[in-house]
Structures are given as structure tokens and as C-alpha cells.
Amino acid sequence: MTIRRGSVRTYLLFIACIYITNIKEIRGEQRHPRRSLTEEDENQSSSYFFYQHADYPRDCRDIRDQCPTSLGKSRGTYVIKPYGYTEPFEVFCNNDIDSGGWTVILRRNDGSISFKRNWEDYKVGFGFLSNEHWLGNEKLSYLTNQAEYELRIDFVLSNGSSFYVKYSSFRITDEWSRFALVSSGTFNGNASLVVSECPPNMVYMNVTCQPTCDDPRGSNTCSVSSTLEAESCVCDDGFLKKGDSCVLPAACGCYVREANFVIPNNETYINTACSEKCSCKNGQLICNSNYECSPNAACRVKDNVRQCYCNEGYQGDGETCISIYEDCYAAYEAGQTQDGVYTILPNRWPGSAFNVYCDMTTSGGGWTVFQRRVDGVTDFYRNWTSYRNGFGSVQHGSDFWLGNEQLYYLTNNYQQGNNQRSYKLRIDIVTSGGSPKYDEYASFRTDTEATKYRLVDLGSHSGNAGNGMYYTSGRQFSTYDDDHDGCGNHNCADKHKGAWWHNPETTNWCPQCYGSYCYYFQYSSSCSTLCTRSNLNGDYNGGNGENIFWYYSNYCNVNSAEMKIRPNV
């Protein structure tokens, strides 16, 4: 923006390159404005001074008139002193447009200077005359009240096109009157665009979109173009688009007064005390004043999100936090002595925590149950994937298989110091006659899926059920669709209708014919045989060889069975 006396002008330049006239080169002219420099003057350059007498130029037009050689300088920095102003000051003069003599009061060209400033800054001025700057309202008041001035504003758009507008009269008042704009006179120029073309609360700039009440961050669609795409009127800082208008955040439907913040659609905001949770649904603010952290949680900020977060060793949404243990024995050691469902996270387990049923009362407590049979509601004749991932419900009184993958990580759990924790196995059954029996094995560990979840070791046996897993140690797990029983003549998991660590004693068992009994499946019209001494995953109501049995004690059609593990301690 520039101003000029006679034809007053304020000159707003959006120009990439600015040339500054050498001050030393014009000092002699300024000291003796009405004569040329002599050789003596050139030799005594050290005595040059800025207008140490009354006739300072009042503006850039005086510079132009008093220093004709300045017309050869298209632009430059000069010293002026408007009438009544206390001290002379420097201004940038533009002489390359419209016969020259323009005093530049504002320039914006590269964003290097912040114009988001307070009253005092705009009063005294800021920036650099050779680049972006605001001359200062105090100086501008003295300038425009010493004569009649006109205002000129020049624009250069990002596409290189340029235009200007001019106002025939331009004057502002003093600070007591808040530097009010007194008049702008008549308008003319080479474009129809005027300074007030953008609606209220909007500015003209190069952005590709506009933050709105629904999307106040502009995260979904907005980006500032590095290549300066087509300009348009957009909401100024502090305003958001609502319909066709720009409004303050408080006018948006999901405005939170406490935080002076607008919640984007389908997002939530939790206050600093974590005592209120507000959500934005279709532009409507919905707040829950009963939001409260669990006793096992704290109000924190993580990844720029404030909410209730569960403390270490617990898992949940912050309002409800469930203890996380390595296994049921860890929960038992922590004082949990009630049978029921607990959330555990075995060491090195790659997934999230999962629920298990913990037997806290049998034989010292702390048992992690991985299999249960109580009725025929849950089908156990399943494929490899089902047994790998687990199925059924761990809730009390329900049938389930925890999962071979979970069982591998549980039985290969490592304590500090990389000492392997050894687990033992307990099997509780209730016979068809209603008698409870059990077997315990001093060691129980399974291998990876790559080894087909091989049962690595069982250790020594104790109990009164008859050691039904005697031949399973070292065997691979088999399902009807993934057979690893070592028997070439038939699929043991299919014949026994149950996935298991099937264990033909020798390949001669494949088949070796026996008499008719409840453990044997019918291999042919003249042959009944078996390839396991235990079948706890068989058909709950199955026929011979397909039912749930425990061979060594002649327990067929077992009423219930439960398999569980606990660390050796």
C-alpha cells in the first residue's frame, strides 16, 4: 500500500523482489536538496548528515521533487519528517509507477513477517522497509493530516496476474480517535475487485478448503497448498465455516465452552478432571457428567488424547479396568481366591489379553483351565483352525477349548532371567457313575504350531484316574482335517470323533483288532480297534470309540472332564 500527496496513495505491494537505494549515495542531495553534489562534497562524505535543518522532505513526493536524481532510482529508502512529527524517520519510496512519489505504508510479499500483532505494534510499526512491513499508525496519522493524500493498492496474484485500485482521498485520525479511517474518496482502478470484496470475517488467501464446525481441524479435507493454488475468500483465523457464513467457535453446535474447543463430528472430548465426557453426533453436543475413572485408572494424556487410562497391570477402557496376570496362579498370588473368569496376558503372547477360567480352590488353587466338558451343547468335532484359536465359552458351566496357540504360550511362559517356568497338568473327571477322579502330571508343555503342537513332556504321574495320557507324551496334535497320528490306515481323530494327541503304541495298531468294547471303534465288520488311551475331546453322546473315555480305568461316557495347568512351585 502506498500513499501520495496531491494524488494520495497507500501502496500494498505483493512483489517478490525489492531494490533498496544506497543511502550514502543520496545524503548530499538530502543535505543540499537544491544543488548537485560537487567533487568537494564527494571527498568530504564523512560529514554527511540527515537534514539537520528545518526543511526535511514531508513524504516521498517531496523526495521526488527535491531530488530529481531519485527518479532514476525506482525504489529506495529515504528519510522524511511530516509536519508536527517529533523526529525524522525512514520510509520506502516507490518511483516506478504513475510518475513516482509514492510512500509505501504496507508491503506483504512472502509471509516472513507475522501481521498477527497487538495495538502497540500497529501504532509504532514493524517489519523491514526493504521487505514486509507496516509503517505505523502514528506516522500514518501525521502523514495523512498534513495535506490531501490518495491511496493506491497493488496486487500480484499467485498466477502472476496483477491489478491495482485507487482511492482519491485517504486520511486517518490520531490515537485518541483510535486511528479511524476518515475517508477513502472515490474508487477507480483496472479491476472490479475492491478491498472489501470478501464477506465479514473472511480473508482472501490460497487454501484448498475451509475448516468447518463439523471438521474444525480441517483434517479430513484441508491442506495449505505449497504451490499457491487458486485464491478465494476463506474464514479468518479464529472463525469456522457454518453454512455460507464464518462464525466464532461458540456458534458451532459441538462447542465446549470450558475448553474453547469444537468437537469434530463422531469424536469425543474429556475435560481436564476426567469428570465429563462429551461427544459430537451430527452436530449435536452430548455430554455425560457421570464419567469417572476406575479406581485402577488415572486421568492422563497419551498421544494428545486425554481420558481415563488403566494403570499398569490392568486392562480396559479406563472406566472399567480388569487385572491382567500372566496366568491364574499369578492372580492367585495377588490375592484373587474366587473361582471365575480372569483376564490374563502370558509372557511373549503377541496378541491382546484374553479371558480364562481360573480354578482357585482345587488342590491349592491357581489353576488355568484350558478344556472343559460338561454337556453336549458345544460340538468338539472341529477342524485344525478351531483347535488352534479355541472355541466355546470360558464362563462357568460351559464347554470350551482354550486354543492350542494360547496353550503353547502359557506352557512356554518365561520368568525373569529367562528361566523357563515349568507347568504341571491336572485332569479332573466325573465318571458315568458320578465318581470324581483325577490325574496329575509333573510336567506339561506343548511346542509350536510348526511342530503340530507336539506334547513335549508329561513327567511323572500321580492320582487315581488311571494315567490315561500315558502314551501321549511326544505325540503331535491331530484333527480330522490335519492328521499327524502316525497311523497310515486311518485317521484317528476322525475315527474317535475327537482331536487329540493320538498315540497308537505301534504302527501295528493301524489296525490291531480287539474285542468289542466301549473304547473301540468299528474298523471293519470283523475288527474293532483304537489308537488312543484317552479321548476327552470325543463326542459327548458318542457311540463306541467315539465317546469321551479314559481307557486304563475303564471309564466310558465320562460325565464331565476338566484339564488345567499350574506352575510347579
Number of C-alpha atoms within 10 A of each C-alpha: 23 26 36 29 24 14 19 27 28 25 27 24 23 20 18 10 8 15 13 16 18 12 13 12 11 19 20 23 22 24 18 14 20 12 12 13 15 10 8 8 13 13 9 11 13 9 10 16 12 16 20 10 7 7 13 20 23 20 26 28 24 16 27 22 16 17 20 14 13 23 17 11 17 16 23 19 20 24 21 25 22 22 15 10 15 8 8 16 12 13 21 27 32 28 22 14 10 8 11 20 29 33 30 27 26 25 25 20 18 11 8 11 15 11 15 8 9 8 10 12 16 16 19 14 19 19 17 14 21 17 21 23 22 24 25 17 24 19 18 23 21 20 26 23 17 14 15 18 22 25 28 26 24 19 19 16 15 15 10 8 8 14 14 20 20 27 22 19 22 26 25 21 18 16 12 7 9 12 16 14 13 11 12 17 14 11 14 14 15 10 10 11 12 14 8 9 12 15 13 12 17 21 17 15 18 19 18 16 15 20 21 22 28 23 18 20 16 16 10 10 11 15 13 13 12 8 8 14 14 13 15 15 16 24 25 17 11 10 21 29 22 18 9 6 14 22 21 16 22 16 14 22 19 24 22 18 10 8 11 10 15 26 26 23 19 12 10 18 21 20 16 14 14 19 16 16 17 20 20 21 17 12 18 16 18 13 16 12 11 10 19 20 21 19 12 20 22 17 21 15 12 10 5 7 11 17 28 27 23 24 18 10 14 19 21 17 14 22 17 17 20 18 18 22 21 20 26 31 24 17 22 21 12 11 9 17 17 14 18 16 17 21 20 26 22 22 15 12 15 9 9 9 17 14 16 20 25 29 24 20 13 11 9 11 19 26 28 27 24 21 23 27 25 18 15 13 11 17 16 23 18 18 16 18 14 17 21 19 14 19 19 17 17 22 13 12 11 16 24 23 24 26 17 24 18 19 24 20 20 26 22 21 22 17 11 7 6 8 9 12 16 18 21 22 23 23 23 19 25 19 20 14 11 11 10 15 15 18 19 23 21 17 20 22 24 26 21 15 14 7 12 20 22 22 20 16 18 22 16 12 17 14 14 12 22 18 22 21 22 17 18 23 19 16 23 23 26 26 25 20 14 16 21 22 23 19 20 14 12 15 22 29 30 19 19 29 26 28 26 25 27 31 27 22 14 12 15 12 17 20 20 15 17 14 11 15 14 19 28 24 23 20 17 10 6 10 15 20 22 24 30 28 23 25 28 27 26 27 22 25 14 15 18 19 28 27 25 30 31 24 20 14 13 16 22 23 26 23 21 20 23 19 21 21 29 26 22 11 8
